[in-house]
């Protein structure tokens, strides 16, 4: 029997001004095929002498973690767990370029040291003076969910507060490779939003979302984390079965879900996975999407999780998130489903607290 786990603090850096504007209703649809995150005032969170040594991903992670800890009124967590698909790709690109340019000779280690995937978690810990458990998961589009599962397990082993989250940044060279293989939309401007874009690829972006998971409910609590399930490979004809099975494990049915948060990203080749569910089991369920506001990146599902937490706390769904016209009188159970290019499927269940 899993212990109750509460989301007691959230922090977000994204393509929207999420560090200063908490009203999702004000967020604008992304229109550029490659959209960088909105840069907060890093000096409010990081010492100026440290900022210049940090890559974009590290700075975003530190800010998101700081915001989550502040909301939870927590100085030092019992553990720090990060998820990232590509880590500090900008510094990775720099180091690999130097290997080629210098013919594999006379290399300085700085870019290599700063390019490792656990740099974000390490910098958060250094800033807090936290010597506790610190792990980074690198599982592609399941990186954030892997961190969340570990956080939940740690609470069940006796820890009280765990800081966990996801972060990914846009590196120019790495992004060009994704563009080359068709993972990014070709049109320069997506004028009417991703739902009207009938082309392959997604809008690529970056961001970081961190959360404080606690074993006790507090005044700052957003939601209760009930369960998480992941599947690296899941045939299309088995998705509905696994979804129903996941809910049944938690003594719920489709009818008990008040809102479903889907990872729809506008890729005409793979969004059919979501459309099938929308037109079948979720036909009478309130449907929500978010990647038109966040863009796509390996840990973009963390933005969806952040969105779901806000919806559960406010008990309202902003109009710019709605996929259909179904409404719920109250929002008690929220299911999140995400997949990327028909792989790395995840089901996450949140409830009101």
C-alpha positions in Angstrom: 0.0 0.0 0.0 1.5 3.3 -1.2 1.7 6.2 1.3 -0.2 9.4 0.4 2.0 11.8 -1.5 1.2 15.5 -1.9 2.4 18.1 -4.3 3.3 20.9 -1.9 5.2 23.2 -4.2 5.6 23.8 -7.9 8.0 25.8 -10.1 8.1 26.3 -13.8 10.3 27.9 -16.5 8.9 27.6 -20.0 8.1 29.3 -23.3 5.5 31.2 -21.3 6.2 33.8 -18.6 5.4 31.1 -15.9 7.7 32.6 -13.3 5.8 35.9 -13.0 2.3 35.2 -14.5 0.3 32.4 -12.9 -2.8 32.8 -15.0 -2.7 30.2 -17.8 -5.6 32.0 -19.4 -3.1 34.7 -20.4 -0.6 32.4 -22.2 -0.4 32.6 -26.0 -0.2 29.7 -28.5 3.3 29.1 -29.7 3.6 29.9 -33.4 7.4 29.5 -34.2 8.7 26.1 -35.1 11.6 26.5 -32.6 10.7 28.5 -29.5 13.1 29.2 -26.7 12.1 29.5 -23.1 11.2 32.8 -21.6 14.2 34.0 -19.6 13.4 35.0 -16.1 15.5 37.4 -14.1 18.1 34.9 -13.1 19.8 37.3 -10.7 16.8 37.0 -8.4 17.6 33.3 -7.9 21.3 32.8 -8.7 24.4 34.7 -7.6 25.7 36.9 -10.5 29.2 35.3 -10.2 27.6 31.9 -10.8 25.3 32.7 -13.7 27.9 33.1 -16.4 29.2 29.6 -15.6 25.8 28.0 -16.0 24.2 26.7 -19.2 20.6 27.5 -20.0 19.3 24.2 -18.7 21.1 24.6 -15.4 19.7 28.1 -14.9 16.2 27.0 -15.7 16.5 24.0 -13.3 17.8 26.1 -10.5 15.0 28.7 -10.9 12.2 26.1 -11.1 13.6 24.2 -8.1 13.8 27.5 -6.1 10.2 28.4 -6.9 9.0 24.9 -5.8 10.9 25.0 -2.6 9.7 28.5 -1.8 6.1 27.5 -2.3 6.5 24.5 -0.1 8.2 26.6 2.6 11.1 24.2 2.5 14.8 25.1 2.8 16.4 21.7 2.2 14.7 18.6 0.7 15.5 15.0 1.8 16.4 14.2 -1.8 16.8 15.8 -5.3 15.7 13.8 -8.3 16.0 15.1 -11.9 14.8 13.8 -15.2 16.3 15.0 -18.5 16.3 13.6 -22.0 19.3 15.4 -23.4 20.9 17.0 -20.4 23.1 20.1 -21.0 23.1 19.7 -24.7 24.6 23.1 -25.4 27.8 22.2 -23.5 27.8 18.7 -25.1 27.7 20.3 -28.5 30.6 22.6 -27.6 32.7 19.8 -26.3 32.1 17.6 -29.3 32.9 20.5 -31.7 36.2 21.1 -29.9 37.1 17.5 -30.3 36.7 17.8 -34.1 38.3 21.3 -34.3 41.3 20.4 -32.2 41.8 17.0 -33.9 41.2 15.4 -30.5 44.1 17.2 -28.9 44.6 19.8 -26.2 41.1 19.7 -24.9 40.0 21.6 -21.8 37.6 19.6 -19.6 35.3 22.5 -18.7 32.6 21.9 -21.3 32.7 18.2 -20.7 32.2 18.6 -16.9 29.3 21.0 -17.5 27.7 18.8 -20.1 27.0 15.8 -18.0 23.3 15.1 -17.5 23.4 15.3 -13.7 24.7 18.9 -13.7 21.3 20.4 -13.0 20.7 18.3 -9.9 24.3 18.9 -8.7 24.0 22.7 -9.1 20.6 22.7 -7.2 22.2 20.7 -4.4 25.3 23.0 -4.3 23.1 26.0 -4.0 21.1 24.5 -1.2 24.1 22.9 0.6 22.2 19.6 0.3 24.2 16.4 0.7 21.2 14.1 0.4 20.3 11.5 -2.2 20.7 13.0 -5.6 19.9 11.1 -8.8 19.3 12.0 -12.5 17.2 9.8 -14.8 17.9 9.9 -18.6 15.0 7.9 -20.1 14.1 9.9 -23.2 10.4 11.0 -23.0 10.0 9.0 -19.7 12.8 10.9 -17.9 10.4 13.0 -15.8 8.1 10.1 -15.0 11.1 8.0 -13.9 12.1 10.8 -11.5 8.5 11.0 -10.2 8.4 7.2 -9.6 11.6 7.4 -7.6 10.3 10.3 -5.6 7.2 8.4 -4.7 9.2 5.3 -3.7 11.5 7.4 -1.4 8.5 8.8 0.5 7.3 5.3 1.0 10.7 4.4 2.4 10.4 7.1 5.1 11.6 10.4 3.6 9.4 13.4 4.2 10.0 15.8 1.4 11.5 15.1 -2.1 12.3 17.7 -4.8 11.9 16.2 -8.3 11.5 17.6 -11.8 12.4 17.7 -15.4 14.6 19.9 -17.6 15.7 20.1 -21.2 17.3 22.8 -23.2 17.6 23.7 -26.9 21.1 23.2 -28.2 21.6 24.7 -31.7 23.4 21.7 -33.2 21.3 19.0 -31.6 18.2 20.9 -32.6 19.4 21.0 -36.2 19.7 17.2 -36.2 16.1 16.9 -35.0 15.1 19.3 -37.8 17.1 17.2 -40.4 15.3 14.0 -39.5 11.8 15.7 -39.6 11.0 15.8 -35.9 10.4 19.6 -36.1 7.7 21.2 -38.2 9.0 22.6 -41.5 6.6 25.6 -41.7 8.2 28.7 -40.2 5.0 30.0 -38.6 2.2 27.9 -37.2 -0.5 30.5 -37.4 -3.6 28.9 -36.1 -2.1 26.5 -33.5 -1.0 22.9 -33.6 -4.5 21.5 -33.9 -4.9 23.0 -37.3 -1.4 22.0 -38.5 -1.8 18.9 -40.6 1.9 18.4 -41.0 4.6 16.1 -39.6 6.8 17.2 -36.7 6.2 19.3 -33.6 7.0 22.8 -32.3 10.3 22.3 -30.3 11.0 24.2 -27.2 12.7 23.9 -23.8 11.8 24.3 -20.1 12.1 23.1 -16.5 9.5 22.1 -14.0 10.2 21.1 -10.4 7.9 19.9 -7.6 8.1 19.2 -3.9 6.5 15.9 -3.0 5.6 15.6 0.7 4.1 12.9 2.9 1.8 15.4 4.6 -0.8 17.8 3.2 -0.1 21.5 3.8 -1.8 24.8 3.1 0.3 25.0 -0.1 -0.7 21.5 -1.4 -1.9 21.4 -5.0 -2.9 17.7 -5.5 -2.3 14.2 -4.4 0.0 12.0 -6.5 -1.8 8.7 -6.7 0.1 6.5 -9.2 2.4 6.5 -12.2 2.9 3.8 -14.9 5.3 3.7 -17.8 5.6 1.6 -21.0 8.5 2.0 -23.3 6.7 0.1 -26.1 3.0 -0.2 -26.3 1.1 -1.4 -29.4 -1.7 1.0 -30.5 -4.3 -1.7 -30.0 -3.3 -2.2 -26.4 -3.2 1.4 -25.1 -6.9 1.5 -24.1 -6.5 -1.9 -22.3 -3.5 -0.7 -20.3 -5.2 2.6 -19.5 -8.3 0.8 -18.1 -6.0 -1.6 -16.3 -4.1 1.3 -14.7 -7.3 2.9 -13.5 -8.7 -0.4 -12.2 -5.5 -0.9 -10.1 -6.4 2.3 -8.4 -10.1 1.3 -8.0 -11.3 3.7 -10.6 -13.1 3.6 -14.0 -13.1 5.9 -17.0 -16.3 7.5 -15.6 -14.4 8.5 -12.4 -11.9 10.7 -14.4 -13.0 14.3 -14.4 -10.3 15.5 -16.8 -7.8 13.9 -19.0 -4.5 15.8 -19.9 -3.1 14.7 -23.3 0.3 15.2 -24.8 -1.1 16.2 -28.2 1.7 18.1 -30.1 0.4 18.6 -33.6 2.4 15.9 -35.3 -0.1 14.5 -37.9 1.8 11.2 -37.9 1.4 10.4 -34.2 -1.4 12.4 -32.8 -3.9 9.8 -34.0 -3.0 7.9 -30.8 -4.6 10.6 -28.8 -7.5 11.1 -31.3 -8.5 7.5 -31.0 -8.9 7.8 -27.2 -10.7 11.2 -27.5 -13.3 9.7 -29.8 -13.8 6.5 -27.8 -13.2 6.0 -24.0 -12.8 9.8 -23.4 -15.7 10.9 -25.5 -17.6 12.1 -22.4 -14.6 13.3 -20.4 -13.2 16.8 -20.2 -10.2 16.8 -22.5 -7.1 19.1 -22.0 -3.9 19.7 -23.9 -0.8 21.8 -23.2 2.0 21.4 -25.8 0.6 24.3 -27.8 1.7 26.4 -24.9 4.9 24.6 -23.9 6.2 23.1 -27.1 7.7 19.6 -27.3 10.8 18.4 -25.5 11.7 15.2 -23.7 10.4 16.3 -20.4 7.5 18.4 -21.7 5.1 16.1 -19.8 6.3 17.9 -16.7 4.6 21.1 -18.0 1.5 19.0 -18.4 1.9 17.8 -14.8 2.4 21.4 -13.6 -0.8 22.4 -15.5 -2.8 19.6 -13.9 -1.7 20.6 -10.5 -2.9 24.2 -11.1 -6.2 22.9 -12.4 -6.8 20.7 -9.4 -6.0 23.5 -7.0 -8.1 26.2 -8.7 -10.9 23.7 -9.7 -11.1 25.4 -13.1 -9.9 24.8 -16.6 -8.6 27.8 -18.7 -10.4 28.0 -22.0 -7.0 27.9 -23.9 -6.4 24.4 -22.7 -9.7 22.8 -23.7 -10.0 20.2 -26.4 -13.7 19.7 -26.2 -16.8 21.3 -24.6 -17.4 18.7 -21.8 -17.4 20.2 -18.3 -17.1 18.7 -14.9 -19.0 20.0 -11.8 -15.9 19.3 -9.8 -12.4 18.1 -10.6 -11.4 15.3 -8.3 -9.4 12.8 -10.5 -7.1 13.9 -13.3 -5.4 11.4 -15.7 -2.4 12.4 -17.7 -1.4 10.4 -20.8 1.7 11.2 -22.9 3.7 9.4 -25.6 6.3 10.6 -28.0 6.3 9.3 -31.6 4.3 6.2 -30.4 7.0 5.2 -27.8 7.6 5.9 -24.1 3.9 6.0 -23.0 3.1 7.2 -19.5 -0.1 7.3 -17.3 -0.1 9.6 -14.3 -3.0 9.9 -11.9 -3.6 12.9 -9.7 -6.5 13.6 -7.3 -7.7 16.6 -5.3 -6.6 16.9 -1.7 
